[in-house]
Amino acid sequence: MSWLEKLENNVFSIKTGDGKTYTPLWKDSEKSKEYNTSTFDFIDVSGSFIERKKPKATKYPLIFWFQGDDNIEQTRAFEVSADDSRPWEVNHPFYGLIKGQPLSLNINDKAYNVSEISVDFWESITEDYPRDLVSVIDETATKNNVVLENSITSYSSNKAVFSSEDITKNKEANALTNSAFTSELQGDDYADYQVVYSTAQKSNDNLLNDPSLAITTCQQLLNYPSLLALPVVQKVKAYIDAFNNLKIELQSIADKLFFESQAGSCISNYCNASVNYLPTDYEISIDVFQVVQDLIDIYNDYLQILDDNSVSIYDVNNTWQPDADLQNSLYNLVMFTIGNLYNLAFDSKQERSFYTDKDTNLILLTHEYLCLDADDENIEKFRQTNNIKLDELFNIKKERLIKYYV
């Protein structure tokens, strides 16, 4: 069927979670998709085997309109339906029937008799995976420990590659890791972390005799902060900084072993930190997806660096390939974490935004869009969300962008 026939024979429609169906005008859009993949390297075989598994969720930025004399009423009815947390069914002329969840919704009523709506829509499976047969926190911790054990084994398997120069390099890397986290720590947490740091530095003095203990104490610099009662946004920022500090020119095999082990441990503990969150974390779905996107970014960066530094087995003196056990365990942890964070995102509040159609004030907006009493706490929350300054407290102008979460 040609694209023209698809347009003529299929009507764009959205069935929201409350069972109501809407058929607005729509604009051509785009979609994007990523795939779950595994990379395998074999002795005496050049190149890598890429196994592509099931695709991840597909993203659809949707733009559509309600128009006519009753466009405002249609838009408000749609907005109420959109607040229902159950999945949508979108019948798209190009992409067919799509089931999923909206992450954010923006309403623009500037054109009077036309209301433009923009939605970030993610395709979603109808069942939750992984199933909650075990605690996500416990399972993540277990998978994290497997990664750490594999990284210790990988790093310490060949003592012959280490020299006194590597002691200095490891201690310098530890100092940078320490600086990435201490800016986020206070009080007892800071004092305890300095003990961990001091232990790591002393253990690396004995790297040539006991590389296993040396790398284990390096890992503790990354493992310790993941369980602290800090906001997730602070912890993951520190892990991103720590990861970036490890990105140096990898010259020797020892450099590559340290980067693979320590940067892998950094990503592994990022996963652990992301599921050990405070009740005030992940209140809105956008926050969850930012943590997911940052995890994907540093993991892809990590894989690219490993790939760039791999050396063929035919270069006998310099050959180096990433450790299969370590990489498989890290891949499993990253995918498990992303899957569970996606589930969390769909259960979190979603962003709504609109432009005011007349002059108004903070109290009226708080009462109307939070559906709560306009007491001091709710007003302050709404004010901070929209960065409303003193000069706007009592007079918010027409066509001012306003955000709220439901």
N, C-alpha and C positions, 0 to 999 in steps of 0.2 A: 504494500500500500504506500503510495507517495505521500510526501508531507502535506500536500494540499488536500488529499483525500482524508488524511488523519484530522486535519483541521475542520473539514466539513462534516465528518461523521462522529466526532467526539466533542462533547461539551466539557469545558473545564469546570470542575465542581469540587467542593470541599465538604466532606461529612465530618462534623466535629464530634467530640467525645460524647456529647449529650444526644446524639442521633439526628441532629438537624442538618440539612443539606443546603449549601449556598452555591449559587452559580454566578459569580461576579465576572466582569470582563478581566482579561488577563494579558500579561505581556510576556513575549518570548523570554526564556530564561536559560540557565545553564546548570550543569550538575558536575560533581567531582567525586571520585572514589579512590580509596586506597585498598591494597590487598595485604593480607597476612602472608608473609613469605618466610621461608627457611633457606639458609645457604649451607651447602655441604662441600667440604674439601676432602680429597682423597690422596693418599700417598701415591706417588708415581703417576699422577694424572694432573695435567695442567688445567688451569681454569677451575671454575666452581659450578656445582649443580644447584640451580635455584628451583625450589619446590614452592609453587604458588598454591596457597590454600584458599579458603573461602574469603570473599571480599569483606571489608569492613563496611560500616554504614556509609550510605551515599548522602551527600549534602545537596539540597535544592534551595537556592535563594528564590523565593516566590514573590512576585509583584502583581497585584490585581486591584480592581476598582469596583466600588459601588457608585452608581450615578443616578441622577434623576431627582425629582422633588423630594423623595423619601430616602435619599442617600444617607443622611445622618441616622435615621431610624434603623436602616439596614446595617450600618456600621456598628451601631451600639448593640444591636441584637447579636451580630457576629462576635463582638468583643466579649459579651456575656458567655456565649457558647464556647469561645476559645479558652475561657477560664476553667472549663471542665478538664480534669487532668488525664482523662482517657485518650488513647491514640486517635489521630485523625486518619481519614481515608481520602486521599487526593486523587481524583481522576484527571490525569494530565493528557492532553491530546498527543504529545510527543512521547511521554514516558510510561503511559498506561496507569494502572492502579498502584498507588504508593501508600503504604501504611507507615506512620511514623509520628513524630512529636515536633511541635514548634518550640524553638529555643527562645526566640524573641519576636515581638510584634510591634511594628511602628505604624501609627495612623497619622495621615496628613490630610487635614480638611481645608487647606488653604484655597482650594479651587472652588469653594462654595458648593456647587451642585455635584462635585466629584470628590469622593473620599479615596485616597490612595493608601493601600496597605502593603507593607513590606514584611515578609516573614522569613526567618532562617529556619528551614525545615529539614529535619534529619530523618532518614528512613530508619525504621526500627523493627527488629524481630518481635513476634507476639509473645514469646516466652522469655523469662529472665534467665540469662546464662552469664556466668556460672550459677548453678543452683545454690541456694543458701542452705546446703546441708551441713556446712561447717562455717565457723566464724571467718569472715573475710580477713579480719585482723590476724587471727591465728594462722590461717593458711598463707597469708602474705609473709608473715614472720618465718614460717617453715620454709617457704620457697627462697626467701632472702638468705636464710642460713645455708641452704644448698649452694647458692651462688657464692657466698663468702668462702665456704669450704673448697669449692672448686677453684676459686681464684688463688687460694693459699697453695693448693696442690700444684697448680699451673706455674705459679711464680717460683716456688722453691724446688722444682723438679731438677734443676741443673745448677748446682753451686758454681760450676766452673766458669760461668759467664760473668760472675760478679767480680768487681775490683773495689779498691778503696775509694775510687772516684764515685762509685754508686752510693756509697754511704753519704757523701756530701749532697748528691742529687736528691736522695730520698728525704734527707732532713730539710732541705730547702723546700721540697714539695709539701712536707708536713707543716712547715711554717706558713705556707700560703693557705693550706687547708684550715689551719688554726685561725688565721685572720678572717677567713670567709665566715666562720661560725661565731667567733667571739663578739662580733659587732651585734649579734642577735641575742646574746646571753647576758644575764645579770645575776647577781647574788650568788647563791650556792651553785646554781647551774654553771656559772662562769668559773668558780673555784674548782669544781669537780672536773670540768673540762680541761683545765690547765694541768691537772694531775694526769689525765689521759694523754695529753700532749707531751708532757715530760717523760712519761713511760715510753711513748713511741720514739722519742728522740734517743733515749738511752738504749733501747732495744736495737735500734739501727746502727749503733756503734759496733754491735756484734753481728752485723749482717753477713760477713763472710763465713762465720761459723754456724749461724742459725738463721738462715733467710726465712724460714717458716715463722719463727717468732717475730722477726722484724716486720714482715708484711701483715701479720695478725694484728700487731699494735697499730700499724698504719690504718688498718681497716676500722679500728675502734674509734679513730677520729671522725669517721663517717657514720658509724653505726650508733654511737652514743646520742647524737642530737635527734635522731629520727623518732625517738620515743618520748621526747620532752613535751611538756604541756604548753606548747607554743602554737600560735596561729599557723595554719598550713602555709599561707602565703609567705610568711617569714622563713619557714624551714626550706621550702622548695627554692626560694630565691638564693639561700645560702648554698644549697646543693648545686644550683646552676653556676654560681660563682666558683665553687670548689672545682667543678668539672672544667670550667674554662681555664682555671689556673693550671690544670694538668696538661693542657694542650701546648706542649712544647715540641721542638724538633726532636724526633726520635732517631738517634744515630746508631746506637748499639742494640744488640739483642736484649741486654739488661733494661735499656730504656723502654723497649717495646713490651717486655714482660711486666714492668712496673705500670705502664700506662694501661695495658689491657686489664690487669688485676685491679688497680686502684680506681680507674675511671669506671670500670664495670661495677665495682663496689659502690661507687658514688651513685650510679643510676639505680642499682639495687636498693640502696637505702632511701633514695628519692621515692621509690615505690612504697617502701615501708612507711615513710613519713606521710605520704599522701593519704593513706588509709587510717592513720592515727591522728584524727582531727578533733578539734574542739566543737562543742555544740553550736558555737557562733560561726563556724566555718561552713562553706558550701551552702549558704542560705539561698543563693540564686544559681541557676544552671550555668550561666556564663562563667562564673568563678571556677566551677568544676571543669568546664571545657578548656579554660586557660591552663589549668594544671595538666590536663591530658595533652594539650598541644605542646606545652613546654617539654613534657616527657618524651613525646614523639620526636621533637626537634633534637634534643640532646642524644637520644638513642640513635637516630639516623646519623648524626654527626660522629658519634662513637664508631659506628660501623664503617663509615666512610674513611675515618682515620686508620682503622685496622686494615681495611682493604688497600689503602694507599701505601701502607708500610709492609705489606706482605711481600715475601721474597720467595721466588721459585725454589723448589727442592733441588733443582739442577745447579743452583749456586750453593755448592756444598758448604762453603765457609760462612756464608751469611744467611742461609735459609731460615725463614721464620714464617709460621702460619698461626692464626688465632687458635686457641685451645677449644676443641669441639665441645667438651663437657661443659666448660664455663659458658660458652656462647649459647648452647642449647638451654641451659638452666636459666640464663639471664633472659633469653627470648620468652621462655614460658612465663617468667615472673612479670615481664613488661606487658605481655598480652593479657594475663590474668588481671593485672592492675587496671589496665585500660578498660577492659570489659566491665569490671565492677564500678569504676568511676562513671562510665556511661550510664549504668543503671541508676547510680546516685544522681546524675545530672537530670534524668527524666523525672525524678521524684522531687527535685528542687524547684524553687520559685522561678518563674520565667519573667523576662523583662517585657514591659509594655511601655510604649512612648507615644506621645501625641503633641501637637502644637495647640496651644490655647486659642479658642475661637473668640475670646473677648478678654478684657482686662479682668483680673481676679485677684485673689490673695492667698497666702499660704494656708490659712485656717480652712477656707472653703475647699481648697484642693486636697488637703489632708483628710478631711471628712468624706469627700466624695470618692476619692480613689483608693484610700486605704480602708474605707468602710469601717473606720474606727472613730472613737471619740477624739476630738482635736485637743487632747491634753498635751502637756509640755513634752512628754517623751515621744509621742507620735509626731508632733510637729517638728521636733528636732531631727528625728529620723528622716522625715520627708525633706527637710531643709538640706541636710547633708547629702542625701541621695542626688539632689538637683543643684547642689552648690549655690544655693540661694543666699545672697549677701544681704547686708543690712538695708541697702537702698531698695530691695525688692520685697521686704517682709510684708508690707501692707499694700503693695501695688505691683502685681506681676502683669506685665504687659501682654497684649494680644500677640499671638504667634510666637510665644516663648516655648521652647522645647521642654517637655516635662516627662520624667521617667518614674515608673513605679513598678512594683513586683507583686505577682500573684501566684 
